[in-house]
Amino acid sequence: MLIHTAIATQAHFEPYGKISCPQCSDCKVAPTRSEYHDEGCVRHAWSCEACGYEFETEVFFSAAT
């Protein structure tokens, strides 16, 4: 068996729906809290570890067909 041990020289991280802190632009990975708001809407609460800014976002989903 052959094991490949190459080391990446440059990483490219571009997550779907990238969230950045509105205050300092630090990239956020996961919300501190998520809650179901109503049919088709989820609210996420975020807290930036870099600058301490807290903010919320909402995600809207279309009805299933």
PQR file with spaces between the fields and no chain letter, atoms N, CA, C, O and H, PARSE charges and radii, in Angstrom:
ATOM       1  N    MET     1       0.839   -1.164    0.000 -0.4000 1.5000
ATOM       2  CA   MET     1       0.000    0.000    0.000 -0.0000 2.0000
ATOM       3  C    MET     1       0.889    1.234    0.000  0.5500 1.7000
ATOM       4  O    MET     1       1.885    1.287    0.722 -0.5500 1.4000
ATOM       5  N    LEU     2       0.532    2.219   -0.806 -0.4000 1.5000
ATOM       6  CA   LEU     2       1.288    3.464   -0.920 -0.0000 2.0000
ATOM       7  C    LEU     2       0.537    4.573   -0.196  0.5500 1.7000
ATOM       8  O    LEU     2      -0.657    4.766   -0.426 -0.5500 1.4000
ATOM       9  H    LEU     2      -0.277    2.175   -1.392  0.4000 1.0000
ATOM      10  N    ILE     3       1.222    5.298    0.672 -0.4000 1.5000
ATOM      11  CA   ILE     3       0.612    6.411    1.397 -0.0000 2.0000
ATOM      12  C    ILE     3       1.183    7.705    0.845  0.5500 1.7000
ATOM      13  O    ILE     3       2.399    7.891    0.795 -0.5500 1.4000
ATOM      14  H    ILE     3       2.192    5.141    0.859  0.4000 1.0000
ATOM      15  N    HIS     4       0.295    8.593    0.431 -0.4000 1.5000
ATOM      16  CA   HIS     4       0.702    9.898   -0.092 -0.0000 2.0000
ATOM      17  C    HIS     4       0.745   10.905    1.051  0.5500 1.7000
ATOM      18  O    HIS     4      -0.231   11.061    1.784 -0.5500 1.4000
ATOM      19  H    HIS     4      -0.693    8.442    0.471  0.4000 1.0000
ATOM      20  N    THR     5       1.869   11.582    1.200 -0.4000 1.5000
ATOM      21  CA   THR     5       2.038   12.533    2.297 -0.0000 2.0000
ATOM      22  C    THR     5       2.440   13.904    1.774  0.5500 1.7000
ATOM      23  O    THR     5       3.462   14.450    2.187 -0.5500 1.4000
ATOM      24  H    THR     5       2.662   11.455    0.605  0.4000 1.0000
ATOM      25  N    ALA     6       1.661   14.452    0.889 -0.4000 1.5000
ATOM      26  CA   ALA     6       1.944   15.788    0.364 -0.0000 2.0000
ATOM      27  C    ALA     6       1.390   16.836    1.328  0.5500 1.7000
ATOM      28  O    ALA     6       0.334   16.635    1.928 -0.5500 1.4000
ATOM      29  H    ALA     6       0.830   14.009    0.553  0.4000 1.0000
ATOM      30  N    ILE     7       2.087   17.932    1.474 -0.4000 1.5000
ATOM      31  CA   ILE     7       1.651   19.026    2.328 -0.0000 2.0000
ATOM      32  C    ILE     7       1.180   20.168    1.433  0.5500 1.7000
ATOM      33  O    ILE     7       1.892   20.592    0.523 -0.5500 1.4000
ATOM      34  H    ILE     7       2.945   18.096    0.988  0.4000 1.0000
ATOM      35  N    ALA     8      -0.025   20.658    1.701 -0.4000 1.5000
ATOM      36  CA   ALA     8      -0.558   21.771    0.910 -0.0000 2.0000
ATOM      37  C    ALA     8       0.250   23.027    1.205  0.5500 1.7000
ATOM      38  O    ALA     8       0.523   23.338    2.365 -0.5500 1.4000
ATOM      39  H    ALA     8      -0.604   20.314    2.440  0.4000 1.0000
ATOM      40  N    THR     9       0.625   23.734    0.173 -0.4000 1.5000
ATOM      41  CA   THR     9       1.394   24.959    0.357 -0.0000 2.0000
ATOM      42  C    THR     9       0.486   26.169    0.506  0.5500 1.7000
ATOM      43  O    THR     9       0.898   27.183    1.069 -0.5500 1.4000
ATOM      44  H    THR     9       0.403   23.482   -0.768  0.4000 1.0000
ATOM      45  N    GLN    10      -0.746   26.076    0.009 -0.4000 1.5000
ATOM      46  CA   GLN    10      -1.678   27.187    0.130 -0.0000 2.0000
ATOM      47  C    GLN    10      -3.086   26.620    0.258  0.5500 1.7000
ATOM      48  O    GLN    10      -3.536   25.854   -0.594 -0.5500 1.4000
ATOM      49  H    GLN    10      -1.081   25.252   -0.448  0.4000 1.0000
ATOM      50  N    ALA    11      -3.767   26.994    1.311 -0.4000 1.5000
ATOM      51  CA   ALA    11      -5.135   26.521    1.523 -0.0000 2.0000
ATOM      52  C    ALA    11      -6.118   27.558    0.983  0.5500 1.7000
ATOM      53  O    ALA    11      -5.891   28.764    1.085 -0.5500 1.4000
ATOM      54  H    ALA    11      -3.403   27.616    2.004  0.4000 1.0000
ATOM      55  N    HIS    12      -7.198   27.071    0.415 -0.4000 1.5000
ATOM      56  CA   HIS    12      -8.239   27.963   -0.099 -0.0000 2.0000
ATOM      57  C    HIS    12      -9.541   27.582    0.578  0.5500 1.7000
ATOM      58  O    HIS    12     -10.105   26.525    0.293 -0.5500 1.4000
ATOM      59  H    HIS    12      -7.383   26.092    0.332  0.4000 1.0000
ATOM      60  N    PHE    13     -10.023   28.434    1.474 -0.4000 1.5000
ATOM      61  CA   PHE    13     -11.234   28.158    2.235 -0.0000 2.0000
ATOM      62  C    PHE    13     -12.312   29.142    1.824  0.5500 1.7000
ATOM      63  O    PHE    13     -12.197   30.336    2.105 -0.5500 1.4000
ATOM      64  H    PHE    13      -9.565   29.293    1.705  0.4000 1.0000
ATOM      65  N    GLU    14     -13.345   28.670    1.172 -0.4000 1.5000
ATOM      66  CA   GLU    14     -14.443   29.514    0.725 -0.0000 2.0000
ATOM      67  C    GLU    14     -15.752   28.791    0.997  0.5500 1.7000
ATOM      68  O    GLU    14     -16.321   28.178    0.094 -0.5500 1.4000
ATOM      69  H    GLU    14     -13.439   27.701    0.944  0.4000 1.0000
ATOM      70  N    PRO    15     -16.242   28.856    2.252 -0.5600 1.5000
ATOM      71  CA   PRO    15     -17.455   28.121    2.594  0.2800 2.0000
ATOM      72  C    PRO    15     -18.697   28.699    1.935  0.5500 1.7000
ATOM      73  O    PRO    15     -18.756   29.883    1.601 -0.5500 1.4000
ATOM      74  N    TYR    16     -19.677   27.841    1.760 -0.4000 1.5000
ATOM      75  CA   TYR    16     -20.967   28.264    1.209 -0.0000 2.0000
ATOM      76  C    TYR    16     -21.631   29.198    2.208  0.5500 1.7000
ATOM      77  O    TYR    16     -21.654   28.898    3.401 -0.5500 1.4000
ATOM      78  H    TYR    16     -19.629   26.879    2.032  0.4000 1.0000
ATOM      79  N    GLY    17     -22.168   30.311    1.756 -0.4000 1.5000
ATOM      80  CA   GLY    17     -22.851   31.239    2.638 -0.0000 2.0000
ATOM      81  C    GLY    17     -21.926   31.851    3.678  0.5500 1.7000
ATOM      82  O    GLY    17     -22.306   31.990    4.840 -0.5500 1.4000
ATOM      83  H    GLY    17     -22.150   30.555    0.787  0.4000 1.0000
ATOM      84  N    LYS    18     -20.737   32.211    3.277 -0.4000 1.5000
ATOM      85  CA   LYS    18     -19.711   32.749    4.171 -0.0000 2.0000
ATOM      86  C    LYS    18     -20.263   33.912    4.999  0.5500 1.7000
ATOM      87  O    LYS    18     -20.859   34.843    4.457 -0.5500 1.4000
ATOM      88  H    LYS    18     -20.428   32.097    2.333  0.4000 1.0000
ATOM      89  N    ILE    19     -20.059   33.847    6.306 -0.4000 1.5000
ATOM      90  CA   ILE    19     -20.479   34.900    7.222 -0.0000 2.0000
ATOM      91  C    ILE    19     -19.233   35.561    7.793  0.5500 1.7000
ATOM      92  O    ILE    19     -18.333   34.891    8.298 -0.5500 1.4000
ATOM      93  H    ILE    19     -19.575   33.091    6.746  0.4000 1.0000
ATOM      94  N    SER    20     -19.197   36.885    7.706 -0.4000 1.5000
ATOM      95  CA   SER    20     -18.098   37.651    8.284 -0.0000 2.0000
ATOM      96  C    SER    20     -18.654   38.636    9.299  0.5500 1.7000
ATOM      97  O    SER    20     -19.790   39.094    9.173 -0.5500 1.4000
ATOM      98  H    SER    20     -19.928   37.430    7.296  0.4000 1.0000
ATOM      99  N    CYS    21     -17.866   38.955   10.287 -0.4000 1.5000
ATOM     100  CA   CYS    21     -18.255   39.939   11.293 -0.0000 2.0000
ATOM     101  C    CYS    21     -18.422   41.303   10.610  0.5500 1.7000
ATOM     102  O    CYS    21     -17.515   41.750    9.908 -0.5500 1.4000
ATOM     103  H    CYS    21     -16.944   38.583   10.389  0.4000 1.0000
ATOM     104  N    PRO    22     -19.564   41.969   10.806 -0.5600 1.5000
ATOM     105  CA   PRO    22     -19.762   43.290   10.198  0.2800 2.0000
ATOM     106  C    PRO    22     -18.830   44.355   10.780  0.5500 1.7000
ATOM     107  O    PRO    22     -18.618   45.395   10.155 -0.5500 1.4000
ATOM     108  N    GLN    23     -18.275   44.108   11.965 -0.4000 1.5000
ATOM     109  CA   GLN    23     -17.401   45.064   12.632 -0.0000 2.0000
ATOM     110  C    GLN    23     -15.952   44.954   12.159  0.5500 1.7000
ATOM     111  O    GLN    23     -15.333   45.959   11.808 -0.5500 1.4000
ATOM     112  H    GLN    23     -18.447   43.263   12.472  0.4000 1.0000
ATOM     113  N    CYS    24     -15.409   43.725   12.152 -0.4000 1.5000
ATOM     114  CA   CYS    24     -13.980   43.558   11.857 -0.0000 2.0000
ATOM     115  C    CYS    24     -13.692   42.653   10.655  0.5500 1.7000
ATOM     116  O    CYS    24     -12.531   42.489   10.278 -0.5500 1.4000
ATOM     117  H    CYS    24     -15.912   42.909   12.438  0.4000 1.0000
ATOM     118  N    SER    25     -14.729   42.061   10.046 -0.4000 1.5000
ATOM     119  CA   SER    25     -14.629   41.193    8.862 -0.0000 2.0000
ATOM     120  C    SER    25     -13.996   39.833    9.126  0.5500 1.7000
ATOM     121  O    SER    25     -13.641   39.131    8.178 -0.5500 1.4000
ATOM     122  H    SER    25     -15.672   42.194   10.352  0.4000 1.0000
ATOM     123  N    ASP    26     -13.846   39.444   10.389 -0.4000 1.5000
ATOM     124  CA   ASP    26     -13.320   38.117   10.711 -0.0000 2.0000
ATOM     125  C    ASP    26     -14.324   37.061   10.250  0.5500 1.7000
ATOM     126  O    ASP    26     -15.528   37.236   10.436 -0.5500 1.4000
ATOM     127  H    ASP    26     -14.134   40.014   11.158  0.4000 1.0000
ATOM     128  N    CYS    27     -13.849   35.979    9.656 -0.4000 1.5000
ATOM     129  CA   CYS    27     -14.713   34.917    9.138 -0.0000 2.0000
ATOM     130  C    CYS    27     -15.298   34.104   10.287  0.5500 1.7000
ATOM     131  O    CYS    27     -14.570   33.677   11.184 -0.5500 1.4000
ATOM     132  H    CYS    27     -12.871   35.837    9.504  0.4000 1.0000
ATOM     133  N    LYS    28     -16.599   33.891   10.262 -0.4000 1.5000
ATOM     134  CA   LYS    28     -17.295   33.101   11.278 -0.0000 2.0000
ATOM     135  C    LYS    28     -17.560   31.706   10.743  0.5500 1.7000
ATOM     136  O    LYS    28     -17.885   31.538    9.568 -0.5500 1.4000
ATOM     137  H    LYS    28     -17.191   34.237    9.534  0.4000 1.0000
ATOM     138  N    VAL    29     -17.422   30.702   11.605 -0.4000 1.5000
ATOM     139  CA   VAL    29     -17.599   29.317   11.205 -0.0000 2.0000
ATOM     140  C    VAL    29     -18.960   28.782   11.626  0.5500 1.7000
ATOM     141  O    VAL    29     -19.629   28.107   10.843 -0.5500 1.4000
ATOM     142  H    VAL    29     -17.158   30.838   12.560  0.4000 1.0000
ATOM     143  N    ALA    30     -19.378   29.075   12.855 -0.4000 1.5000
ATOM     144  CA   ALA    30     -20.646   28.554   13.362 -0.0000 2.0000
ATOM     145  C    ALA    30     -21.285   29.574   14.305  0.5500 1.7000
ATOM     146  O    ALA    30     -20.583   30.271   15.037 -0.5500 1.4000
ATOM     147  H    ALA    30     -18.835   29.623   13.491  0.4000 1.0000
ATOM     148  N    PRO    31     -22.617   29.658   14.286 -0.5600 1.5000
ATOM     149  CA   PRO    31     -23.300   30.588   15.193  0.2800 2.0000
ATOM     150  C    PRO    31     -23.242   30.095   16.640  0.5500 1.7000
ATOM     151  O    PRO    31     -23.061   28.903   16.891 -0.5500 1.4000
ATOM     152  N    THR    32     -23.397   31.021   17.586 -0.4000 1.5000
ATOM     153  CA   THR    32     -23.440   30.643   18.994 -0.0000 2.0000
ATOM     154  C    THR    32     -24.801   30.065   19.358  0.5500 1.7000
ATOM     155  O    THR    32     -24.924   29.290   20.306 -0.5500 1.4000
ATOM     156  H    THR    32     -23.544   31.989   17.383  0.4000 1.0000
ATOM     157  N    ARG    33     -25.833   30.452   18.587 -0.4000 1.5000
ATOM     158  CA   ARG    33     -27.188   29.969   18.846 -0.0000 2.0000
ATOM     159  C    ARG    33     -27.990   30.023   17.558  0.5500 1.7000
ATOM     160  O    ARG    33     -27.831   30.947   16.760 -0.5500 1.4000
ATOM     161  H    ARG    33     -25.734   31.082   17.817  0.4000 1.0000
ATOM     162  N    SER    34     -28.852   29.033   17.353 -0.4000 1.5000
ATOM     163  CA   SER    34     -29.770   29.016   16.212 -0.0000 2.0000
ATOM     164  C    SER    34     -31.154   28.687   16.747  0.5500 1.7000
ATOM     165  O    SER    34     -31.300   27.861   17.648 -0.5500 1.4000
ATOM     166  H    SER    34     -28.981   28.282   18.001  0.4000 1.0000
ATOM     167  N    GLU    35     -32.174   29.338   16.185 -0.4000 1.5000
ATOM     168  CA   GLU    35     -33.528   29.051   16.630 -0.0000 2.0000
ATOM     169  C    GLU    35     -34.511   29.107   15.470  0.5500 1.7000
ATOM     170  O    GLU    35     -34.415   29.951   14.578 -0.5500 1.4000
ATOM     171  H    GLU    35     -32.056   30.009   15.452  0.4000 1.0000
ATOM     172  N    TYR    36     -35.439   28.196   15.514 -0.4000 1.5000
ATOM     173  CA   TYR    36     -36.517   28.158   14.535 -0.0000 2.0000
ATOM     174  C    TYR    36     -37.455   29.318   14.859  0.5500 1.7000
ATOM     175  O    TYR    36     -37.967   29.401   15.975 -0.5500 1.4000
ATOM     176  H    TYR    36     -35.516   27.511   16.238  0.4000 1.0000
ATOM     177  N    HIS    37     -37.686   30.206   13.906 -0.4000 1.5000
ATOM     178  CA   HIS    37     -38.520   31.387   14.145 -0.0000 2.0000
ATOM     179  C    HIS    37     -39.958   31.129   13.716  0.5500 1.7000
ATOM     180  O    HIS    37     -40.880   31.239   14.524 -0.5500 1.4000
ATOM     181  H    HIS    37     -37.270   30.138   12.999  0.4000 1.0000
ATOM     182  N    ASP    38     -40.142   30.796   12.488 -0.4000 1.5000
ATOM     183  CA   ASP    38     -41.463   30.429   11.989 -0.0000 2.0000
ATOM     184  C    ASP    38     -41.286   29.616   10.716  0.5500 1.7000
ATOM     185  O    ASP    38     -40.160   29.293   10.335 -0.5500 1.4000
ATOM     186  H    ASP    38     -39.392   30.707   11.832  0.4000 1.0000
ATOM     187  N    GLU    39     -42.365   29.291   10.072 -0.4000 1.5000
ATOM     188  CA   GLU    39     -42.319   28.459    8.866 -0.0000 2.0000
ATOM     189  C    GLU    39     -41.342   29.047    7.844  0.5500 1.7000
ATOM     190  O    GLU    39     -41.595   30.107    7.272 -0.5500 1.4000
ATOM     191  H    GLU    39     -43.279   29.554   10.382  0.4000 1.0000
ATOM     192  N    GLY    40     -40.251   28.364    7.626 -0.4000 1.5000
ATOM     193  CA   GLY    40     -39.285   28.783    6.611 -0.0000 2.0000
ATOM     194  C    GLY    40     -38.249   29.795    7.061  0.5500 1.7000
ATOM     195  O    GLY    40     -37.532   30.336    6.219 -0.5500 1.4000
ATOM     196  H    GLY    40     -40.046   27.502    8.090  0.4000 1.0000
ATOM     197  N    CYS    41     -38.139   30.076    8.365 -0.4000 1.5000
ATOM     198  CA   CYS    41     -37.163   31.074    8.836 -0.0000 2.0000
ATOM     199  C    CYS    41     -36.407   30.546   10.056  0.5500 1.7000
ATOM     200  O    CYS    41     -37.015   30.064   11.011 -0.5500 1.4000
ATOM     201  H    CYS    41     -38.721   29.636    9.049  0.4000 1.0000
ATOM     202  N    VAL    42     -35.069   30.643   10.016 -0.4000 1.5000
ATOM     203  CA   VAL    42     -34.213   30.280   11.139 -0.0000 2.0000
ATOM     204  C    VAL    42     -33.323   31.476   11.447  0.5500 1.7000
ATOM     205  O    VAL    42     -32.715   32.053   10.545 -0.5500 1.4000
ATOM     206  H    VAL    42     -34.575   31.035    9.240  0.4000 1.0000
ATOM     207  N    ARG    43     -33.247   31.847   12.718 -0.4000 1.5000
ATOM     208  CA   ARG    43     -32.387   32.949   13.150 -0.0000 2.0000
ATOM     209  C    ARG    43     -31.112   32.384   13.772  0.5500 1.7000
ATOM     210  O    ARG    43     -31.140   31.407   14.520 -0.5500 1.4000
ATOM     211  H    ARG    43     -33.741   31.378   13.451  0.4000 1.0000
ATOM     212  N    HIS    44     -29.996   33.030   13.440 -0.4000 1.5000
ATOM     213  CA   HIS    44     -28.701   32.643   13.997 -0.0000 2.0000
ATOM     214  C    HIS    44     -28.133   33.835   14.771  0.5500 1.7000
ATOM     215  O    HIS    44     -28.159   34.966   14.287 -0.5500 1.4000
ATOM     216  H    HIS    44     -29.974   33.824   12.832  0.4000 1.0000
ATOM     217  N    ALA    45     -27.626   33.576   15.960 -0.4000 1.5000
ATOM     218  CA   ALA    45     -26.930   34.589   16.753 -0.0000 2.0000
ATOM     219  C    ALA    45     -25.432   34.309   16.656  0.5500 1.7000
ATOM     220  O    ALA    45     -24.991   33.168   16.795 -0.5500 1.4000
ATOM     221  H    ALA    45     -27.605   32.657   16.354  0.4000 1.0000
ATOM     222  N    TRP    46     -24.661   35.363   16.415 -0.4000 1.5000
ATOM     223  CA   TRP    46     -23.218   35.236   16.234 -0.0000 2.0000
ATOM     224  C    TRP    46     -22.489   36.102   17.255  0.5500 1.7000
ATOM     225  O    TRP    46     -22.983   37.161   17.643 -0.5500 1.4000
ATOM     226  H    TRP    46     -25.020   36.290   16.302  0.4000 1.0000
ATOM     227  N    SER    47     -21.340   35.659   17.679 -0.4000 1.5000
ATOM     228  CA   SER    47     -20.487   36.422   18.571 -0.0000 2.0000
ATOM     229  C    SER    47     -19.061   36.324   18.036  0.5500 1.7000
ATOM     230  O    SER    47     -18.514   35.230   17.901 -0.5500 1.4000
ATOM     231  H    SER    47     -20.940   34.799   17.363  0.4000 1.0000
ATOM     232  N    CYS    48     -18.475   37.456   17.739 -0.4000 1.5000
ATOM     233  CA   CYS    48     -17.124   37.486   17.161 -0.0000 2.0000
ATOM     234  C    CYS    48     -16.081   37.375   18.268  0.5500 1.7000
ATOM     235  O    CYS    48     -16.024   38.209   19.171 -0.5500 1.4000
ATOM     236  H    CYS    48     -18.919   38.345   17.848  0.4000 1.0000
ATOM     237  N    GLU    49     -15.263   36.338   18.185 -0.4000 1.5000
ATOM     238  CA   GLU    49     -14.196   36.157   19.166 -0.0000 2.0000
ATOM     239  C    GLU    49     -13.062   37.163   18.965  0.5500 1.7000
ATOM     240  O    GLU    49     -12.308   37.447   19.896 -0.5500 1.4000
ATOM     241  H    GLU    49     -15.309   35.660   17.451  0.4000 1.0000
ATOM     242  N    ALA    50     -12.942   37.695   17.759 -0.4000 1.5000
ATOM     243  CA   ALA    50     -11.851   38.632   17.467 -0.0000 2.0000
ATOM     244  C    ALA    50     -12.088   40.014   18.075  0.5500 1.7000
ATOM     245  O    ALA    50     -11.163   40.624   18.611 -0.5500 1.4000
ATOM     246  H    ALA    50     -13.554   37.464   17.002  0.4000 1.0000
ATOM     247  N    CYS    51     -13.359   40.524   17.993 -0.4000 1.5000
ATOM     248  CA   CYS    51     -13.608   41.883   18.470 -0.0000 2.0000
ATOM     249  C    CYS    51     -14.752   41.982   19.483  0.5500 1.7000
ATOM     250  O    CYS    51     -14.975   43.051   20.051 -0.5500 1.4000
ATOM     251  H    CYS    51     -14.111   40.028   17.558  0.4000 1.0000
ATOM     252  N    GLY    52     -15.486   40.876   19.718 -0.4000 1.5000
ATOM     253  CA   GLY    52     -16.554   40.879   20.707 -0.0000 2.0000
ATOM     254  C    GLY    52     -17.912   41.348   20.195  0.5500 1.7000
ATOM     255  O    GLY    52     -18.878   41.381   20.956 -0.5500 1.4000
ATOM     256  H    GLY    52     -15.305   40.008   19.256  0.4000 1.0000
ATOM     257  N    TYR    53     -17.997   41.708   18.926 -0.4000 1.5000
ATOM     258  CA   TYR    53     -19.264   42.193   18.353 -0.0000 2.0000
ATOM     259  C    TYR    53     -20.268   41.042   18.253  0.5500 1.7000
ATOM     260  O    TYR    53     -19.898   39.930   17.877 -0.5500 1.4000
ATOM     261  H    TYR    53     -17.212   41.681   18.307  0.4000 1.0000
ATOM     262  N    GLU    54     -21.537   41.303   18.588 -0.4000 1.5000
ATOM     263  CA   GLU    54     -22.588   40.303   18.489 -0.0000 2.0000
ATOM     264  C    GLU    54     -23.633   40.768   17.475  0.5500 1.7000
ATOM     265  O    GLU    54     -24.002   41.941   17.439 -0.5500 1.4000
ATOM     266  H    GLU    54     -21.837   42.207   18.894  0.4000 1.0000
ATOM     267  N    PHE    55     -24.102   39.825   16.651 -0.4000 1.5000
ATOM     268  CA   PHE    55     -25.094   40.157   15.632 -0.0000 2.0000
ATOM     269  C    PHE    55     -25.933   38.942   15.300  0.5500 1.7000
ATOM     270  O    PHE    55     -25.586   37.821   15.673 -0.5500 1.4000
ATOM     271  H    PHE    55     -23.802   38.871   16.680  0.4000 1.0000
ATOM     272  N    GLU    56     -27.043   39.158   14.595 -0.4000 1.5000
ATOM     273  CA   GLU    56     -27.944   38.076   14.213 -0.0000 2.0000
ATOM     274  C    GLU    56     -28.153   38.080   12.708  0.5500 1.7000
ATOM     275  O    GLU    56     -28.071   39.119   12.053 -0.5500 1.4000
ATOM     276  H    GLU    56     -27.324   40.069   14.292  0.4000 1.0000
ATOM     277  N    THR    57     -28.423   36.903   12.178 -0.4000 1.5000
ATOM     278  CA   THR    57     -28.790   36.758   10.770 -0.0000 2.0000
ATOM     279  C    THR    57     -30.042   35.891   10.695  0.5500 1.7000
ATOM     280  O    THR    57     -30.351   35.148   11.627 -0.5500 1.4000
ATOM     281  H    THR    57     -28.489   36.059   12.710  0.4000 1.0000
ATOM     282  N    GLU    58     -30.754   35.990    9.586 -0.4000 1.5000
ATOM     283  CA   GLU    58     -31.925   35.157    9.350 -0.0000 2.0000
ATOM     284  C    GLU    58     -31.748   34.426    8.032  0.5500 1.7000
ATOM     285  O    GLU    58     -31.244   34.983    7.057 -0.5500 1.4000
ATOM     286  H    GLU    58     -30.503   36.593    8.829  0.4000 1.0000
ATOM     287  N    VAL    59     -32.171   33.171    8.017 -0.4000 1.5000
ATOM     288  CA   VAL    59     -32.131   32.358    6.809 -0.0000 2.0000
ATOM     289  C    VAL    59     -33.567   31.991    6.474  0.5500 1.7000
ATOM     290  O    VAL    59     -34.300   31.480    7.321 -0.5500 1.4000
ATOM     291  H    VAL    59     -32.580   32.718    8.808  0.4000 1.0000
ATOM     292  N    PHE    60     -33.967   32.255    5.229 -0.4000 1.5000
ATOM     293  CA   PHE    60     -35.323   31.950    4.783 -0.0000 2.0000
ATOM     294  C    PHE    60     -35.287   30.799    3.800  0.5500 1.7000
ATOM     295  O    PHE    60     -34.492   30.797    2.860 -0.5500 1.4000
ATOM     296  H    PHE    60     -33.372   32.670    4.541  0.4000 1.0000
ATOM     297  N    PHE    61     -36.147   29.826    4.017 -0.4000 1.5000
ATOM     298  CA   PHE    61     -36.251   28.659    3.174 -0.0000 2.0000
ATOM     299  C    PHE    61     -37.569   28.696    2.421  0.5500 1.7000
ATOM     300  O    PHE    61     -38.594   29.089    2.977 -0.5500 1.4000
ATOM     301  H    PHE    61     -36.793   29.828    4.780  0.4000 1.0000
ATOM     302  N    SER    62     -37.547   28.290    1.166 -0.4000 1.5000
ATOM     303  CA   SER    62     -38.790   28.231    0.406 -0.0000 2.0000
ATOM     304  C    SER    62     -39.582   26.992    0.824  0.5500 1.7000
ATOM     305  O    SER    62     -39.023   26.017    1.324 -0.5500 1.4000
ATOM     306  H    SER    62     -36.714   27.971    0.715  0.4000 1.0000
ATOM     307  N    ALA    63     -40.881   27.054    0.610 -0.4000 1.5000
ATOM     308  CA   ALA    63     -41.746   25.925    0.967 -0.0000 2.0000
ATOM     309  C    ALA    63     -41.404   24.716    0.115  0.5500 1.7000
ATOM     310  O    ALA    63     -41.083   24.844   -1.066 -0.5500 1.4000
ATOM     311  H    ALA    63     -41.336   27.846    0.203  0.4000 1.0000
ATOM     312  N    ALA    64     -41.474   23.545    0.723 -0.4000 1.5000
ATOM     313  CA   ALA    64     -41.193   22.303   -0.017 -0.0000 2.0000
ATOM     314  C    ALA    64     -42.289   22.049   -1.026  0.5500 1.7000
ATOM     315  O    ALA    64     -43.470   22.259   -0.749 -0.5500 1.4000
ATOM     316  H    ALA    64     -41.735   23.441    1.683  0.4000 1.0000
ATOM     317  N    THR    65     -41.892   21.598   -2.188 -0.4000 1.5000
ATOM     318  CA   THR    65     -42.890   21.314   -3.236 -0.0000 2.0000
ATOM     319  C    THR    65     -42.970   19.857   -3.533  0.5500 1.7000
ATOM     320  O    THR    65     -43.754   19.442   -4.386 -0.5500 1.4000
ATOM     321  H    THR    65     -40.933   21.427   -2.413  0.4000 1.0000
